């Protein structure tokens, strides 16, 4: 029976030990997934812009077409730089959100570790007190039986 309790306690301690790592790994994986998705969407947008520019360039047949293409090209460069600024802002927001989640997770892990340490300290104190009580109780009973034997021998 005591072996089962020991095994269950060990299993619980192991689970508690690895739980913070599991949470952190999940958090990192979620963030990596968000970042990858964002980057894929950005790459798709930029690829489409480039492809459209190439199509427009292949449609140039006259000087007027070339002038219109050049005018549109400067407008697109402005749009592209704005899009890149927006993307950089979005990446910064994703990074800040991830940082906040990490800070919260580390705070939770620290709190859990403190609670576990307090519980372990309390359990160790209880175990020590019960061991001291049982050894002082057995010492009293053996000394009282010794006293009764010596009283019989003296009579």
Buried (B, 14 or more C-beta within 10 A) or exposed (E): EEEEEEEEEEEEEEEBEEEBEEBBEEBBEEBEEEBEEBEEEBEEEBEEBEEEBEEBEEEBEEEEEEEBBEEEEEEBEEEBEEBEEEBEEEBEEBEEEBEEBBEEBEEEBEEBEEEEEEEEEEEEEEEEEEEEEEEEEEEEEEEEEEEEEEEEEEE
